Each structure stands twice: as C-alpha cells, then as structure tokens.
Amino acid sequence: MRIEQKKWTEAKGWPSEPPEPLRESAQLVLAFGATSILRQQSLVEHVKTMYPQAHILGCSTAGEICGTQVSDNALVTTA
C-alpha cells in the first residue's frame, strides 16, 4: 500500500507535486481540517481534482497531523 500526505495552509497553499503522485490510483482520501477551512468549497474541489477516483471522507479537528507535526488552521489529506 502506498500513501501520501499533503498539507494546505493559507500562507503556503498546497505543496508542489511529489515525483509520483497517487492521483488516479488513490481509492480513499481522509481530509482533516478546521470547520472554517472545510467550508471553503474551492479547497474541497481541489482535493477532488487531486484524487478524481477516490472516495473522500472529511472531518473537522482541533489540530491537524501531518507526518510528525501538528498544525492549526490547515487542511491535511492522507491518500
């Protein structure tokens, strides 16, 4: 199984693409973020375009975990 995580922040946006992104092969994406972030339709649409074949499940959090770091006011996806 291959996984990848991406983190969006207002200051930095999305990271540049990894060498071999999962895009078409991702089957499931878990998206975690503050409620105010998850309400931004443009971000949700962007996640859908990053992983067009995946089922996307989202949840609001009080802190988003990406790798070993915890952030606030971010959107973290794990595909």
N, CA, C and O atoms as a Maestro MAE file, in Angstrom:
{
 s_m_m2io_version
 :::
 2.0.0
}

f_m_ct {
 s_m_title
 :::
 protein
 m_atom[316] {
  # First column is atom index #
  i_m_mmod_type
  r_m_x_coord
  r_m_y_coord
  r_m_z_coord
  i_m_residue_number
  s_m_chain_name
  s_m_pdb_residue_name
  s_m_pdb_atom_name
  i_m_atomic_number
  :::
  1 25 0.845 -1.165 0.000 1 A "MET " " N  " 7
  2 3 0.000 0.000 0.000 1 A "MET " " CA " 6
  3 2 0.894 1.233 0.000 1 A "MET " " C  " 6
  4 15 1.882 1.304 0.731 1 A "MET " " O  " 8
  5 25 0.528 2.204 -0.834 2 A "ARG " " N  " 7
  6 3 1.246 3.481 -0.874 2 A "ARG " " CA " 6
  7 2 0.337 4.548 -0.310 2 A "ARG " " C  " 6
  8 15 -0.870 4.541 -0.553 2 A "ARG " " O  " 8
  9 25 0.917 5.465 0.443 3 A "ILE " " N  " 7
  10 3 0.154 6.596 0.952 3 A "ILE " " CA " 6
  11 2 0.936 7.873 0.690 3 A "ILE " " C  " 6
  12 15 2.150 7.853 0.488 3 A "ILE " " O  " 8
  13 25 0.207 8.982 0.699 4 A "GLU " " N  " 7
  14 3 0.853 10.286 0.649 4 A "GLU " " CA " 6
  15 2 0.022 11.259 1.462 4 A "GLU " " C  " 6
  16 15 -1.202 11.144 1.533 4 A "GLU " " O  " 8
  17 25 0.697 12.213 2.069 5 A "GLN " " N  " 7
  18 3 0.018 13.258 2.816 5 A "GLN " " CA " 6
  19 2 0.357 14.599 2.190 5 A "GLN " " C  " 6
  20 15 1.467 14.819 1.705 5 A "GLN " " O  " 8
  21 25 -0.628 15.489 2.214 6 A "LYS " " N  " 7
  22 3 -0.423 16.861 1.756 6 A "LYS " " CA " 6
  23 2 -1.060 17.788 2.776 6 A "LYS " " C  " 6
  24 15 -2.070 17.456 3.397 6 A "LYS " " O  " 8
  25 25 -0.451 18.957 2.938 7 A "LYS " " N  " 7
  26 3 -0.990 19.940 3.880 7 A "LYS " " CA " 6
  27 2 -1.159 21.278 3.176 7 A "LYS " " C  " 6
  28 15 -0.228 21.792 2.556 7 A "LYS " " O  " 8
  29 25 -2.362 21.833 3.282 8 A "TRP " " N  " 7
  30 3 -2.663 23.159 2.770 8 A "TRP " " CA " 6
  31 2 -2.720 24.126 3.941 8 A "TRP " " C  " 6
  32 15 -3.325 23.829 4.971 8 A "TRP " " O  " 8
  33 25 -2.091 25.276 3.782 9 A "THR " " N  " 7
  34 3 -2.246 26.374 4.740 9 A "THR " " CA " 6
  35 2 -2.513 27.630 3.941 9 A "THR " " C  " 6
  36 15 -2.155 27.720 2.766 9 A "THR " " O  " 8
  37 25 -3.138 28.590 4.576 10 A "GLU " " N  " 7
  38 3 -3.434 29.837 3.879 10 A "GLU " " CA " 6
  39 2 -2.155 30.542 3.442 10 A "GLU " " C  " 6
  40 15 -2.112 31.151 2.372 10 A "GLU " " O  " 8
  41 25 -1.125 30.461 4.259 11 A "ALA " " N  " 7
  42 3 0.141 31.138 3.944 11 A "ALA " " CA " 6
  43 2 0.916 30.472 2.815 11 A "ALA " " C  " 6
  44 15 1.531 31.160 1.999 11 A "ALA " " O  " 8
  45 25 0.896 29.124 2.756 12 A "LYS " " N  " 7
  46 3 1.725 28.404 1.790 12 A "LYS " " CA " 6
  47 2 0.957 27.694 0.690 12 A "LYS " " C  " 6
  48 15 1.551 27.277 -0.304 12 A "LYS " " O  " 8
  49 25 -0.359 27.548 0.849 13 A "GLY " " N  " 7
  50 3 -1.143 26.823 -0.140 13 A "GLY " " CA " 6
  51 2 -0.799 25.344 -0.119 13 A "GLY " " C  " 6
  52 15 -0.396 24.811 0.915 13 A "GLY " " O  " 8
  53 25 -0.959 24.679 -1.260 14 A "TRP " " N  " 7
  54 3 -0.621 23.255 -1.387 14 A "TRP " " CA " 6
  55 2 0.847 23.125 -1.742 14 A "TRP " " C  " 6
  56 15 1.415 24.025 -2.361 14 A "TRP " " O  " 8
  57 25 1.479 22.007 -1.356 15 A "PRO " " N  " 7
  58 3 2.880 21.790 -1.738 15 A "PRO " " CA " 6
  59 2 2.979 21.450 -3.219 15 A "PRO " " C  " 6
  60 15 1.980 21.117 -3.857 15 A "PRO " " O  " 8
  61 25 4.191 21.536 -3.759 16 A "SER " " N  " 7
  62 3 4.382 21.097 -5.141 16 A "SER " " CA " 6
  63 2 4.184 19.584 -5.196 16 A "SER " " C  " 6
  64 15 4.308 18.902 -4.179 16 A "SER " " O  " 8
  65 25 3.886 19.080 -6.343 17 A "GLU " " N  " 7
  66 3 3.577 17.663 -6.508 17 A "GLU " " CA " 6
  67 2 4.792 16.787 -6.214 17 A "GLU " " C  " 6
  68 15 5.908 17.145 -6.589 17 A "GLU " " O  " 8
  69 25 4.596 15.649 -5.553 18 A "PRO " " N  " 7
  70 3 5.692 14.696 -5.377 18 A "PRO " " CA " 6
  71 2 6.049 14.067 -6.722 18 A "PRO " " C  " 6
  72 15 5.280 14.195 -7.675 18 A "PRO " " O  " 8
  73 25 7.201 13.385 -6.825 19 A "PRO " " N  " 7
  74 3 7.612 12.811 -8.113 19 A "PRO " " CA " 6
  75 2 6.563 11.883 -8.733 19 A "PRO " " C  " 6
  76 15 6.349 11.927 -9.944 19 A "PRO " " O  " 8
  77 25 5.912 11.049 -7.930 20 A "GLU " " N  " 7
  78 3 4.901 10.126 -8.463 20 A "GLU " " CA " 6
  79 2 3.640 10.219 -7.602 20 A "GLU " " C  " 6
  80 15 3.415 9.364 -6.746 20 A "GLU " " O  " 8
  81 25 2.825 11.237 -7.817 21 A "PRO " " N  " 7
  82 3 1.615 11.355 -7.005 21 A "PRO " " CA " 6
  83 2 0.644 10.202 -7.259 21 A "PRO " " C  " 6
  84 15 0.672 9.567 -8.313 21 A "PRO " " O  " 8
  85 25 -0.194 9.954 -6.292 22 A "LEU " " N  " 7
  86 3 -1.142 8.838 -6.396 22 A "LEU " " CA " 6
  87 2 -2.301 9.124 -7.339 22 A "LEU " " C  " 6
  88 15 -2.858 8.188 -7.912 22 A "LEU " " O  " 8
  89 25 -2.671 10.343 -7.513 23 A "ARG " " N  " 7
  90 3 -3.806 10.782 -8.332 23 A "ARG " " CA " 6
  91 2 -4.816 9.704 -8.718 23 A "ARG " " C  " 6
  92 15 -5.773 9.474 -7.979 23 A "ARG " " O  " 8
  93 25 -4.629 9.054 -9.831 24 A "GLU " " N  " 7
  94 3 -5.619 8.115 -10.363 24 A "GLU " " CA " 6
  95 2 -5.732 6.835 -9.554 24 A "GLU " " C  " 6
  96 15 -6.786 6.200 -9.556 24 A "GLU " " O  " 8
  97 25 -4.671 6.443 -8.863 25 A "SER " " N  " 7
  98 3 -4.705 5.166 -8.162 25 A "SER " " CA " 6
  99 2 -5.242 5.262 -6.736 25 A "SER " " C  " 6
  100 15 -5.539 4.233 -6.128 25 A "SER " " O  " 8
  101 25 -5.372 6.453 -6.195 26 A "ALA " " N  " 7
  102 3 -5.884 6.600 -4.819 26 A "ALA " " CA " 6
  103 2 -7.347 6.177 -4.770 26 A "ALA " " C  " 6
  104 15 -8.157 6.582 -5.603 26 A "ALA " " O  " 8
  105 25 -7.664 5.357 -3.779 27 A "GLN " " N  " 7
  106 3 -9.028 4.886 -3.609 27 A "GLN " " CA " 6
  107 2 -9.744 5.572 -2.460 27 A "GLN " " C  " 6
  108 15 -10.972 5.658 -2.452 27 A "GLN " " O  " 8
  109 25 -8.979 6.063 -1.485 28 A "LEU " " N  " 7
  110 3 -9.561 6.688 -0.300 28 A "LEU " " CA " 6
  111 2 -8.709 7.873 0.113 28 A "LEU " " C  " 6
  112 15 -7.482 7.781 0.155 28 A "LEU " " O  " 8
  113 25 -9.361 8.986 0.417 29 A "VAL " " N  " 7
  114 3 -8.679 10.169 0.931 29 A "VAL " " CA " 6
  115 2 -9.366 10.579 2.227 29 A "VAL " " C  " 6
  116 15 -10.584 10.749 2.271 29 A "VAL " " O  " 8
  117 25 -8.575 10.735 3.272 30 A "LEU " " N  " 7
  118 3 -9.069 11.258 4.541 30 A "LEU " " CA " 6
  119 2 -8.614 12.706 4.623 30 A "LEU " " C  " 6
  120 15 -7.426 12.997 4.486 30 A "LEU " " O  " 8
  121 25 -9.558 13.612 4.847 31 A "ALA " " N  " 7
  122 3 -9.251 15.044 4.911 31 A "ALA " " CA " 6
  123 2 -9.626 15.576 6.287 31 A "ALA " " C  " 6
  124 15 -10.759 15.411 6.738 31 A "ALA " " O  " 8
  125 25 -8.679 16.207 6.941 32 A "PHE " " N  " 7
  126 3 -8.890 16.748 8.281 32 A "PHE " " CA " 6
  127 2 -8.572 18.230 8.277 32 A "PHE " " C  " 6
  128 15 -7.559 18.659 7.724 32 A "PHE " " O  " 8
  129 25 -9.453 19.015 8.903 33 A "GLY " " N  " 7
  130 3 -9.210 20.453 8.963 33 A "GLY " " CA " 6
  131 2 -10.188 21.148 9.883 33 A "GLY " " C  " 6
  132 15 -11.173 20.563 10.333 33 A "GLY " " O  " 8
  133 25 -9.900 22.390 10.150 34 A "ALA " " N  " 7
  134 3 -10.811 23.219 10.927 34 A "ALA " " CA " 6
  135 2 -12.115 23.388 10.148 34 A "ALA " " C  " 6
  136 15 -12.111 23.363 8.917 34 A "ALA " " O  " 8
  137 25 -13.204 23.556 10.844 35 A "THR " " N  " 7
  138 3 -14.514 23.701 10.194 35 A "THR " " CA " 6
  139 2 -14.509 24.831 9.170 35 A "THR " " C  " 6
  140 15 -15.052 24.682 8.075 35 A "THR " " O  " 8
  141 25 -13.902 25.949 9.521 36 A "SER " " N  " 7
  142 3 -13.867 27.091 8.599 36 A "SER " " CA " 6
  143 2 -13.111 26.759 7.315 36 A "SER " " C  " 6
  144 15 -13.443 27.279 6.250 36 A "SER " " O  " 8
  145 25 -12.116 25.910 7.407 37 A "ILE " " N  " 7
  146 3 -11.345 25.505 6.227 37 A "ILE " " CA " 6
  147 2 -12.158 24.526 5.381 37 A "ILE " " C  " 6
  148 15 -12.195 24.640 4.156 37 A "ILE " " O  " 8
  149 25 -12.802 23.572 6.031 38 A "LEU " " N  " 7
  150 3 -13.582 22.575 5.298 38 A "LEU " " CA " 6
  151 2 -14.777 23.199 4.583 38 A "LEU " " C  " 6
  152 15 -15.298 22.618 3.632 38 A "LEU " " O  " 8
  153 25 -15.211 24.355 5.021 39 A "ARG " " N  " 7
  154 3 -16.332 25.047 4.360 39 A "ARG " " CA " 6
  155 2 -15.906 25.771 3.087 39 A "ARG " " C  " 6
  156 15 -16.760 26.245 2.338 39 A "ARG " " O  " 8
  157 25 -14.620 25.862 2.832 40 A "GLN " " N  " 7
  158 3 -14.134 26.549 1.626 40 A "GLN " " CA " 6
  159 2 -14.278 25.597 0.436 40 A "GLN " " C  " 6
  160 15 -13.464 24.694 0.244 40 A "GLN " " O  " 8
  161 25 -15.303 25.813 -0.337 41 A "GLN " " N  " 7
  162 3 -15.634 24.915 -1.444 41 A "GLN " " CA " 6
  163 2 -14.480 24.760 -2.426 41 A "GLN " " C  " 6
  164 15 -14.298 23.681 -2.990 41 A "GLN " " O  " 8
  165 25 -13.702 25.806 -2.641 42 A "SER " " N  " 7
  166 3 -12.592 25.706 -3.595 42 A "SER " " CA " 6
  167 2 -11.547 24.692 -3.131 42 A "SER " " C  " 6
  168 15 -10.945 24.010 -3.961 42 A "SER " " O  " 8
  169 25 -11.324 24.581 -1.829 43 A "LEU " " N  " 7
  170 3 -10.370 23.591 -1.313 43 A "LEU " " CA " 6
  171 2 -10.903 22.178 -1.490 43 A "LEU " " C  " 6
  172 15 -10.167 21.270 -1.875 43 A "LEU " " O  " 8
  173 25 -12.179 22.002 -1.207 44 A "VAL " " N  " 7
  174 3 -12.800 20.679 -1.384 44 A "VAL " " CA " 6
  175 2 -12.729 20.266 -2.853 44 A "VAL " " C  " 6
  176 15 -12.407 19.117 -3.157 44 A "VAL " " O  " 8
  177 25 -13.021 21.177 -3.749 45 A "GLU " " N  " 7
  178 3 -12.955 20.881 -5.182 45 A "GLU " " CA " 6
  179 2 -11.530 20.540 -5.600 45 A "GLU " " C  " 6
  180 15 -11.318 19.665 -6.440 45 A "GLU " " O  " 8
  181 25 -10.558 21.226 -5.019 46 A "HIS " " N  " 7
  182 3 -9.158 20.932 -5.360 46 A "HIS " " CA " 6
  183 2 -8.784 19.512 -4.930 46 A "HIS " " C  " 6
  184 15 -8.091 18.808 -5.665 46 A "HIS " " O  " 8
  185 25 -9.231 19.091 -3.759 47 A "VAL " " N  " 7
  186 3 -8.959 17.723 -3.306 47 A "VAL " " CA " 6
  187 2 -9.583 16.730 -4.284 47 A "VAL " " C  " 6
  188 15 -8.976 15.708 -4.603 47 A "VAL " " O  " 8
  189 25 -10.783 17.024 -4.757 48 A "LYS " " N  " 7
  190 3 -11.440 16.141 -5.727 48 A "LYS " " CA " 6
  191 2 -10.652 16.051 -7.026 48 A "LYS " " C  " 6
  192 15 -10.608 14.986 -7.642 48 A "LYS " " O  " 8
  193 25 -10.031 17.143 -7.457 49 A "THR " " N  " 7
  194 3 -9.239 17.102 -8.689 49 A "THR " " CA " 6
  195 2 -7.901 16.411 -8.471 49 A "THR " " C  " 6
  196 15 -7.357 15.820 -9.403 49 A "THR " " O  " 8
  197 25 -7.356 16.473 -7.249 50 A "MET " " N  " 7
  198 3 -6.094 15.785 -6.968 50 A "MET " " CA " 6
  199 2 -6.280 14.278 -6.984 50 A "MET " " C  " 6
  200 15 -5.379 13.539 -7.379 50 A "MET " " O  " 8
  201 25 -7.462 13.819 -6.550 51 A "TYR " " N  " 7
  202 3 -7.735 12.384 -6.433 51 A "TYR " " CA " 6
  203 2 -9.109 12.076 -7.040 51 A "TYR " " C  " 6
  204 15 -10.059 11.813 -6.303 51 A "TYR " " O  " 8
  205 25 -9.223 12.104 -8.360 52 A "PRO " " N  " 7
  206 3 -10.548 12.016 -9.003 52 A "PRO " " CA " 6
  207 2 -11.270 10.679 -8.830 52 A "PRO " " C  " 6
  208 15 -12.496 10.639 -8.935 52 A "PRO " " O  " 8
  209 25 -10.556 9.590 -8.569 53 A "GLN " " N  " 7
  210 3 -11.189 8.277 -8.440 53 A "GLN " " CA " 6
  211 2 -11.445 7.873 -6.992 53 A "GLN " " C  " 6
  212 15 -12.000 6.804 -6.738 53 A "GLN " " O  " 8
  213 25 -11.049 8.715 -6.041 54 A "ALA " " N  " 7
  214 3 -11.084 8.323 -4.629 54 A "ALA " " CA " 6
  215 2 -12.395 8.703 -3.945 54 A "ALA " " C  " 6
  216 15 -13.060 9.667 -4.326 54 A "ALA " " O  " 8
  217 25 -12.741 7.933 -2.944 55 A "HIS " " N  " 7
  218 3 -13.784 8.315 -2.003 55 A "HIS " " CA " 6
  219 2 -13.121 9.282 -1.026 55 A "HIS " " C  " 6
  220 15 -12.026 9.012 -0.532 55 A "HIS " " O  " 8
  221 25 -13.773 10.395 -0.749 56 A "ILE " " N  " 7
  222 3 -13.180 11.410 0.130 56 A "ILE " " CA " 6
  223 2 -14.033 11.529 1.376 56 A "ILE " " C  " 6
  224 15 -15.236 11.781 1.302 56 A "ILE " " O  " 8
  225 25 -13.396 11.345 2.524 57 A "LEU " " N  " 7
  226 3 -14.058 11.487 3.821 57 A "LEU " " CA " 6
  227 2 -13.397 12.634 4.557 57 A "LEU " " C  " 6
  228 15 -12.170 12.708 4.625 57 A "LEU " " O  " 8
  229 25 -14.200 13.526 5.107 58 A "GLY " " N  " 7
  230 3 -13.641 14.671 5.817 58 A "GLY " " CA " 6
  231 2 -14.132 14.750 7.243 58 A "GLY " " C  " 6
  232 15 -15.208 14.253 7.575 58 A "GLY " " O  " 8
  233 25 -13.335 15.377 8.079 59 A "CYS " " N  " 7
  234 3 -13.672 15.519 9.489 59 A "CYS " " CA " 6
  235 2 -13.039 16.800 10.009 59 A "CYS " " C  " 6
  236 15 -11.903 17.127 9.664 59 A "CYS " " O  " 8
  237 25 -13.779 17.518 10.837 60 A "SER " " N  " 7
  238 3 -13.207 18.712 11.456 60 A "SER " " CA " 6
  239 2 -12.365 18.290 12.657 60 A "SER " " C  " 6
  240 15 -12.637 17.278 13.303 60 A "SER " " O  " 8
  241 25 -11.342 19.086 12.936 61 A "THR " " N  " 7
  242 3 -10.417 18.769 14.018 61 A "THR " " CA " 6
  243 2 -10.023 20.037 14.761 61 A "THR " " C  " 6
  244 15 -10.291 21.151 14.311 61 A "THR " " O  " 8
  245 25 -9.386 19.846 15.899 62 A "ALA " " N  " 7
  246 3 -8.823 20.959 16.656 62 A "ALA " " CA " 6
  247 2 -7.309 21.013 16.466 62 A "ALA " " C  " 6
  248 15 -6.629 21.803 17.121 62 A "ALA " " O  " 8
  249 25 -6.785 20.186 15.584 63 A "GLY " " N  " 7
  250 3 -5.366 20.139 15.269 63 A "GLY " " CA " 6
  251 2 -5.156 19.102 14.186 63 A "GLY " " C  " 6
  252 15 -5.641 17.977 14.304 63 A "GLY " " O  " 8
  253 25 -4.451 19.459 13.145 64 A "GLU " " N  " 7
  254 3 -4.271 18.570 12.009 64 A "GLU " " CA " 6
  255 2 -2.867 17.969 12.075 64 A "GLU " " C  " 6
  256 15 -1.890 18.688 12.285 64 A "GLU " " O  " 8
  257 25 -2.771 16.650 11.896 65 A "ILE " " N  " 7
  258 3 -1.497 15.951 11.988 65 A "ILE " " CA " 6
  259 2 -1.028 15.590 10.584 65 A "ILE " " C  " 6
  260 15 -1.751 14.962 9.811 65 A "ILE " " O  " 8
  261 25 0.187 15.996 10.276 66 A "CYS " " N  " 7
  262 3 0.820 15.661 9.001 66 A "CYS " " CA " 6
  263 2 2.226 15.185 9.326 66 A "CYS " " C  " 6
  264 15 3.067 15.959 9.783 66 A "CYS " " O  " 8
  265 25 2.469 13.917 9.086 67 A "GLY " " N  " 7
  266 3 3.762 13.348 9.481 67 A "GLY " " CA " 6
  267 2 3.864 13.348 10.993 67 A "GLY " " C  " 6
  268 15 3.055 12.718 11.674 67 A "GLY " " O  " 8
  269 25 4.849 14.050 11.519 68 A "THR " " N  " 7
  270 3 5.046 14.131 12.973 68 A "THR " " CA " 6
  271 2 4.703 15.503 13.522 68 A "THR " " C  " 6
  272 15 4.981 15.788 14.687 68 A "THR " " O  " 8
  273 25 4.101 16.364 12.701 69 A "GLN " " N  " 7
  274 3 3.790 17.735 13.125 69 A "GLN " " CA " 6
  275 2 2.287 17.933 13.274 69 A "GLN " " C  " 6
  276 15 1.493 17.377 12.516 69 A "GLN " " O  " 8
  277 25 1.914 18.736 14.265 70 A "VAL " " N  " 7
  278 3 0.519 19.102 14.489 70 A "VAL " " CA " 6
  279 2 0.365 20.574 14.129 70 A "VAL " " C  " 6
  280 15 1.155 21.411 14.567 70 A "VAL " " O  " 8
  281 25 -0.642 20.885 13.340 71 A "SER " " N  " 7
  282 3 -0.887 22.259 12.895 71 A "SER " " CA " 6
  283 2 -2.296 22.688 13.268 71 A "SER " " C  " 6
  284 15 -3.157 21.849 13.535 71 A "SER " " O  " 8
  285 25 -2.523 23.961 13.287 72 A "ASP " " N  " 7
  286 3 -3.861 24.527 13.408 72 A "ASP " " CA " 6
  287 2 -4.174 25.293 12.141 72 A "ASP " " C  " 6
  288 15 -3.274 25.818 11.486 72 A "ASP " " O  " 8
  289 25 -5.453 25.358 11.793 73 A "ASN " " N  " 7
  290 3 -5.903 26.091 10.625 73 A "ASN " " CA " 6
  291 2 -5.227 25.623 9.337 73 A "ASN " " C  " 6
  292 15 -4.742 26.424 8.538 73 A "ASN " " O  " 8
  293 25 -5.211 24.313 9.163 74 A "ALA " " N  " 7
  294 3 -4.656 23.714 7.953 74 A "ALA " " CA " 6
  295 2 -5.656 22.676 7.450 74 A "ALA " " C  " 6
  296 15 -6.604 22.320 8.149 74 A "ALA " " O  " 8
  297 25 -5.435 22.206 6.254 75 A "LEU " " N  " 7
  298 3 -6.182 21.073 5.711 75 A "LEU " " CA " 6
  299 2 -5.153 20.000 5.390 75 A "LEU " " C  " 6
  300 15 -4.237 20.233 4.601 75 A "LEU " " O  " 8
  301 25 -5.295 18.838 5.990 76 A "VAL " " N  " 7
  302 3 -4.358 17.742 5.763 76 A "VAL " " CA " 6
  303 2 -5.110 16.605 5.091 76 A "VAL " " C  " 6
  304 15 -6.168 16.182 5.557 76 A "VAL " " O  " 8
  305 25 -4.558 16.120 3.999 77 A "THR " " N  " 7
  306 3 -5.138 14.967 3.307 77 A "THR " " CA " 6
  307 2 -4.173 13.795 3.393 77 A "THR " " C  " 6
  308 15 -2.957 13.956 3.282 77 A "THR " " O  " 8
  309 25 -4.739 12.625 3.590 78 A "THR " " N  " 7
  310 3 -3.967 11.384 3.528 78 A "THR " " CA " 6
  311 2 -4.660 10.487 2.524 78 A "THR " " C  " 6
  312 15 -5.809 10.087 2.713 78 A "THR " " O  " 8
  313 25 -3.941 10.173 1.448 79 A "ALA " " N  " 7
  314 3 -4.498 9.329 0.393 79 A "ALA " " CA " 6
  315 2 -3.824 7.974 0.428 79 A "ALA " " C  " 6
  316 15 -4.145 7.103 -0.381 79 A "ALA " " O  " 8
  :::
 }
 m_bond[315] {
  # First column is bond index #
  i_m_from
  i_m_to
  i_m_order
  :::
  1 1 2 1
  2 2 3 1
  3 3 4 2
  4 3 5 1
  5 5 6 1
  6 6 7 1
  7 7 8 2
  8 7 9 1
  9 9 10 1
  10 10 11 1
  11 11 12 2
  12 11 13 1
  13 13 14 1
  14 14 15 1
  15 15 16 2
  16 15 17 1
  17 17 18 1
  18 18 19 1
  19 19 20 2
  20 19 21 1
  21 21 22 1
  22 22 23 1
  23 23 24 2
  24 23 25 1
  25 25 26 1
  26 26 27 1
  27 27 28 2
  28 27 29 1
  29 29 30 1
  30 30 31 1
  31 31 32 2
  32 31 33 1
  33 33 34 1
  34 34 35 1
  35 35 36 2
  36 35 37 1
  37 37 38 1
  38 38 39 1
  39 39 40 2
  40 39 41 1
  41 41 42 1
  42 42 43 1
  43 43 44 2
  44 43 45 1
  45 45 46 1
  46 46 47 1
  47 47 48 2
  48 47 49 1
  49 49 50 1
  50 50 51 1
  51 51 52 2
  52 51 53 1
  53 53 54 1
  54 54 55 1
  55 55 56 2
  56 55 57 1
  57 57 58 1
  58 58 59 1
  59 59 60 2
  60 59 61 1
  61 61 62 1
  62 62 63 1
  63 63 64 2
  64 63 65 1
  65 65 66 1
  66 66 67 1
  67 67 68 2
  68 67 69 1
  69 69 70 1
  70 70 71 1
  71 71 72 2
  72 71 73 1
  73 73 74 1
  74 74 75 1
  75 75 76 2
  76 75 77 1
  77 77 78 1
  78 78 79 1
  79 79 80 2
  80 79 81 1
  81 81 82 1
  82 82 83 1
  83 83 84 2
  84 83 85 1
  85 85 86 1
  86 86 87 1
  87 87 88 2
  88 87 89 1
  89 89 90 1
  90 90 91 1
  91 91 92 2
  92 91 93 1
  93 93 94 1
  94 94 95 1
  95 95 96 2
  96 95 97 1
  97 97 98 1
  98 98 99 1
  99 99 100 2
  100 99 101 1
  101 101 102 1
  102 102 103 1
  103 103 104 2
  104 103 105 1
  105 105 106 1
  106 106 107 1
  107 107 108 2
  108 107 109 1
  109 109 110 1
  110 110 111 1
  111 111 112 2
  112 111 113 1
  113 113 114 1
  114 114 115 1
  115 115 116 2
  116 115 117 1
  117 117 118 1
  118 118 119 1
  119 119 120 2
  120 119 121 1
  121 121 122 1
  122 122 123 1
  123 123 124 2
  124 123 125 1
  125 125 126 1
  126 126 127 1
  127 127 128 2
  128 127 129 1
  129 129 130 1
  130 130 131 1
  131 131 132 2
  132 131 133 1
  133 133 134 1
  134 134 135 1
  135 135 136 2
  136 135 137 1
  137 137 138 1
  138 138 139 1
  139 139 140 2
  140 139 141 1
  141 141 142 1
  142 142 143 1
  143 143 144 2
  144 143 145 1
  145 145 146 1
  146 146 147 1
  147 147 148 2
  148 147 149 1
  149 149 150 1
  150 150 151 1
  151 151 152 2
  152 151 153 1
  153 153 154 1
  154 154 155 1
  155 155 156 2
  156 155 157 1
  157 157 158 1
  158 158 159 1
  159 159 160 2
  160 159 161 1
  161 161 162 1
  162 162 163 1
  163 163 164 2
  164 163 165 1
  165 165 166 1
  166 166 167 1
  167 167 168 2
  168 167 169 1
  169 169 170 1
  170 170 171 1
  171 171 172 2
  172 171 173 1
  173 173 174 1
  174 174 175 1
  175 175 176 2
  176 175 177 1
  177 177 178 1
  178 178 179 1
  179 179 180 2
  180 179 181 1
  181 181 182 1
  182 182 183 1
  183 183 184 2
  184 183 185 1
  185 185 186 1
  186 186 187 1
  187 187 188 2
  188 187 189 1
  189 189 190 1
  190 190 191 1
  191 191 192 2
  192 191 193 1
  193 193 194 1
  194 194 195 1
  195 195 196 2
  196 195 197 1
  197 197 198 1
  198 198 199 1
  199 199 200 2
  200 199 201 1
  201 201 202 1
  202 202 203 1
  203 203 204 2
  204 203 205 1
  205 205 206 1
  206 206 207 1
  207 207 208 2
  208 207 209 1
  209 209 210 1
  210 210 211 1
  211 211 212 2
  212 211 213 1
  213 213 214 1
  214 214 215 1
  215 215 216 2
  216 215 217 1
  217 217 218 1
  218 218 219 1
  219 219 220 2
  220 219 221 1
  221 221 222 1
  222 222 223 1
  223 223 224 2
  224 223 225 1
  225 225 226 1
  226 226 227 1
  227 227 228 2
  228 227 229 1
  229 229 230 1
  230 230 231 1
  231 231 232 2
  232 231 233 1
  233 233 234 1
  234 234 235 1
  235 235 236 2
  236 235 237 1
  237 237 238 1
  238 238 239 1
  239 239 240 2
  240 239 241 1
  241 241 242 1
  242 242 243 1
  243 243 244 2
  244 243 245 1
  245 245 246 1
  246 246 247 1
  247 247 248 2
  248 247 249 1
  249 249 250 1
  250 250 251 1
  251 251 252 2
  252 251 253 1
  253 253 254 1
  254 254 255 1
  255 255 256 2
  256 255 257 1
  257 257 258 1
  258 258 259 1
  259 259 260 2
  260 259 261 1
  261 261 262 1
  262 262 263 1
  263 263 264 2
  264 263 265 1
  265 265 266 1
  266 266 267 1
  267 267 268 2
  268 267 269 1
  269 269 270 1
  270 270 271 1
  271 271 272 2
  272 271 273 1
  273 273 274 1
  274 274 275 1
  275 275 276 2
  276 275 277 1
  277 277 278 1
  278 278 279 1
  279 279 280 2
  280 279 281 1
  281 281 282 1
  282 282 283 1
  283 283 284 2
  284 283 285 1
  285 285 286 1
  286 286 287 1
  287 287 288 2
  288 287 289 1
  289 289 290 1
  290 290 291 1
  291 291 292 2
  292 291 293 1
  293 293 294 1
  294 294 295 1
  295 295 296 2
  296 295 297 1
  297 297 298 1
  298 298 299 1
  299 299 300 2
  300 299 301 1
  301 301 302 1
  302 302 303 1
  303 303 304 2
  304 303 305 1
  305 305 306 1
  306 306 307 1
  307 307 308 2
  308 307 309 1
  309 309 310 1
  310 310 311 1
  311 311 312 2
  312 311 313 1
  313 313 314 1
  314 314 315 1
  315 315 316 2
  :::
 }
}
